[in-house]
């Protein structure tokens, strides 16, 4: 009986612990991702994090500029516009300057605005090295960013 009670207490955490509601938007990671922290999800090879920058007016140029901001550990690789759900957003892709044991890290950024709130979405993915592995890591980043763009911009299409 005690085990049954523990199981019944645990089920709601598993069922509802993956999503977070922020500013009326239900956010979660793609299928197969596990929640690892506040607005953060990951799987074996990638992660997805949302940072809320606040409520503000922001121009398309400002969104692009924020997306392209890296840090001293990242090297800018390329950026491009992507049109999804009738909106154009700018994605910037970075690669970690240093590899660890032959494993590289790619990171992608996109800045979104919904109902006056601005969100920075960061996706990462690992590469074992080589062109094919790097392309797969960049594909994973685009898949994760695309998923979160759908969740934030038009939640009705993201299920």
C-alpha positions in Angstrom: 0.0 0.0 0.0 2.8 2.4 0.9 4.4 1.7 -2.6 1.1 2.4 -4.3 0.8 5.8 -2.5 4.4 6.7 -3.5 3.7 5.8 -7.1 0.5 7.9 -7.1 2.4 10.8 -5.7 5.2 10.4 -8.3 3.0 10.1 -11.4 1.8 13.8 -11.4 5.5 14.9 -11.2 6.4 12.8 -14.2 3.3 13.8 -16.1 3.3 17.5 -15.5 7.0 18.2 -14.5 8.1 18.6 -18.1 6.2 21.7 -19.0 6.3 25.2 -17.6 3.8 28.0 -18.3 5.3 31.4 -18.8 3.3 34.5 -19.8 0.4 32.2 -20.7 2.5 30.0 -23.0 3.1 26.3 -22.1 6.8 25.6 -22.8 8.4 22.2 -22.9 11.2 20.3 -24.8 10.6 18.2 -27.8 9.6 14.6 -27.4 12.5 12.6 -25.9 13.8 15.6 -23.9 13.9 15.7 -20.2 13.4 18.8 -18.0 16.7 19.7 -16.3 16.0 23.0 -14.8 14.0 26.2 -15.1 13.0 26.5 -18.7 15.7 23.9 -19.7 15.4 20.5 -21.4 17.9 18.1 -22.8 18.4 14.7 -24.4 21.5 12.6 -25.1 23.0 15.0 -27.6 21.3 18.4 -27.3 19.8 20.9 -25.0 17.2 23.7 -25.2 16.9 26.7 -22.9 14.6 29.7 -22.9 15.6 33.0 -21.2 12.9 35.7 -20.7 14.5 39.0 -21.5 11.4 40.9 -20.3 8.5 43.0 -21.7 9.8 45.5 -24.2 9.4 46.8 -27.8 12.2 45.3 -29.9 13.0 45.8 -33.6 13.9 43.1 -36.0 17.4 44.5 -36.2 17.7 44.4 -32.4 16.5 40.8 -32.3 19.1 39.9 -34.9 21.8 41.7 -33.0 21.0 39.9 -29.7 20.9 36.5 -31.5 24.4 37.1 -32.9 25.9 37.9 -29.5 28.2 35.2 -28.5 30.9 35.1 -25.9 34.7 34.5 -25.7 34.2 30.7 -25.7 32.2 30.7 -29.0 33.1 31.4 -32.6 30.4 32.8 -34.9 29.8 30.3 -37.7 26.9 31.7 -39.7 23.4 33.2 -39.4 20.3 33.3 -41.5 16.6 34.1 -41.5 14.0 31.4 -41.2 10.4 31.9 -41.9 8.0 29.9 -39.8 4.3 30.4 -39.1 4.3 33.6 -41.1 7.1 35.2 -39.1 10.7 35.7 -40.1 13.3 35.2 -37.3 17.0 35.3 -37.3 19.1 32.2 -36.2 22.7 32.5 -35.3 25.0 29.4 -35.1 28.2 29.3 -33.1 30.8 26.7 -32.4 32.8 26.3 -29.2 36.4 27.4 -29.7 37.8 24.4 -27.8 37.0 20.8 -28.3 37.2 18.4 -25.3 38.4 14.9 -26.1 37.5 15.4 -29.8 33.9 16.5 -29.0 32.8 19.9 -30.2 29.8 21.9 -29.1 27.5 23.9 -31.4 25.1 26.5 -30.1 22.2 28.3 -31.8 20.3 31.5 -30.8 17.1 33.0 -31.8 15.2 36.0 -30.2 11.4 35.9 -30.3 8.7 38.3 -29.3 5.2 37.3 -28.3 2.7 39.6 -26.7 5.3 42.2 -25.9 7.6 39.7 -24.1 11.0 38.9 -25.5 12.6 35.5 -25.3 16.1 34.3 -26.1 16.1 30.6 -27.1 19.4 28.8 -26.9 19.9 25.3 -28.4 23.1 23.3 -28.2 24.3 20.0 -29.7 27.4 18.0 -29.6 29.5 16.8 -32.5 32.1 13.9 -32.4 34.0 15.8 -35.2 34.0 15.7 -38.9 31.7 17.3 -41.4 28.9 14.8 -41.1 28.8 15.0 -37.3 28.9 18.8 -37.4 26.1 18.9 -39.9 24.0 16.6 -37.7 24.7 18.9 -34.6 23.6 21.9 -36.6 20.5 20.0 -37.8 19.6 19.2 -34.1 19.9 22.9 -33.2 17.6 23.9 -36.0 15.1 21.2 -35.1 15.1 22.3 -31.4 14.9 26.0 -32.3 12.1 25.4 -34.8 10.2 23.5 -32.1 10.5 26.3 -29.6 9.6 28.9 -32.2 6.4 27.0 -32.7 5.7 26.8 -29.0 6.3 30.6 -28.4 5.0 32.2 -31.6 1.9 30.0 -32.2 1.3 27.4 -29.5 -1.7 26.0 -31.4 0.7 24.6 -34.1 3.3 23.1 -31.8 1.5 20.0 -30.6 
